[in-house]
Amino acid sequence: SEEERIARSELEAQLWKLIDELPEKRRDIFLMAKRDGLSYKEIAEETGLTLKTIENHISRALKSLRKKNRTLYLYFFL
């Protein structure tokens, strides 16, 4: 319905605001994984970082998003 579409758009806007608040490198890596659909290995190859570093950035980004707004986190990532 139109109300649901508007509500989802508002939630997406809130999520993008939180993503924008992440540190730049963490945000870039997070977006490569979640928006662009790259694997952690592909991100590591593209950035020159280790696989473990990529895993840490993604984990910390998700933890930060969950901490700032648990409802948004649950809606988009679970």
C-alpha positions as CSV (number, residue, x, y, z in Angstrom):
1,S,0.0,0.0,0.0
2,E,1.0,3.6,-0.3
3,E,1.3,4.0,3.5
4,E,3.7,1.0,3.6
5,R,5.8,2.4,0.8
6,I,6.1,5.7,2.6
7,A,7.0,4.0,5.9
8,R,9.7,1.9,4.1
9,S,11.1,5.0,2.4
10,E,11.3,6.8,5.8
11,L,13.1,3.8,7.3
12,E,15.5,3.7,4.4
13,A,16.3,7.3,4.8
14,Q,17.0,6.8,8.5
15,L,19.2,3.8,7.6
16,W,21.2,5.9,5.1
17,K,21.7,8.6,7.7
18,L,23.2,6.0,10.1
19,I,25.4,4.5,7.4
20,D,26.6,8.0,6.5
21,E,27.7,8.5,10.1
22,L,30.1,5.5,9.9
23,P,33.8,6.2,9.6
24,E,34.6,6.6,5.9
25,K,36.6,3.4,5.3
26,R,34.2,1.3,7.3
27,R,31.2,2.9,5.4
28,D,32.9,2.2,2.0
29,I,33.6,-1.4,2.9
30,F,30.1,-1.9,4.3
31,L,28.5,-0.6,1.2
32,M,30.7,-2.7,-1.1
33,A,29.4,-5.8,0.8
34,K,25.7,-4.8,1.3
35,R,24.9,-2.5,-1.6
36,D,27.2,-3.8,-4.2
37,G,27.0,-7.5,-3.2
38,L,30.8,-8.1,-3.2
39,S,32.1,-11.0,-1.2
40,Y,34.6,-10.3,1.6
41,K,37.3,-11.8,-0.5
42,E,36.5,-9.5,-3.5
43,I,36.5,-6.5,-1.2
44,A,39.9,-7.6,0.2
45,E,41.3,-7.9,-3.2
46,E,39.9,-4.6,-4.4
47,T,41.1,-2.6,-1.3
48,G,44.4,-4.4,-0.6
49,L,43.2,-5.1,3.0
50,T,43.3,-8.5,4.6
51,L,40.2,-10.7,4.8
52,K,40.2,-10.4,8.6
53,T,40.3,-6.6,8.3
54,I,37.2,-6.7,6.0
55,E,35.4,-9.0,8.4
56,N,36.2,-6.6,11.3
57,H,35.0,-3.6,9.4
58,I,31.7,-5.2,8.5
59,S,31.2,-6.6,12.0
60,R,31.8,-3.2,13.6
61,A,29.6,-1.4,11.1
62,L,26.7,-3.8,11.9
63,K,27.3,-3.5,15.6
64,S,27.3,0.3,15.3
65,L,24.0,0.3,13.3
66,R,22.4,-2.2,15.7
67,K,23.5,0.0,18.7
68,K,22.2,3.2,17.2
69,N,18.8,1.8,16.0
70,R,17.9,-1.8,16.8
71,T,14.6,-1.6,15.0
72,L,16.2,-0.5,11.7
73,Y,18.9,-3.1,12.1
74,L,16.3,-5.9,12.6
75,Y,14.2,-4.6,9.8
76,F,17.0,-4.5,7.2
77,F,19.5,-7.1,8.3
78,L,17.6,-10.0,9.8
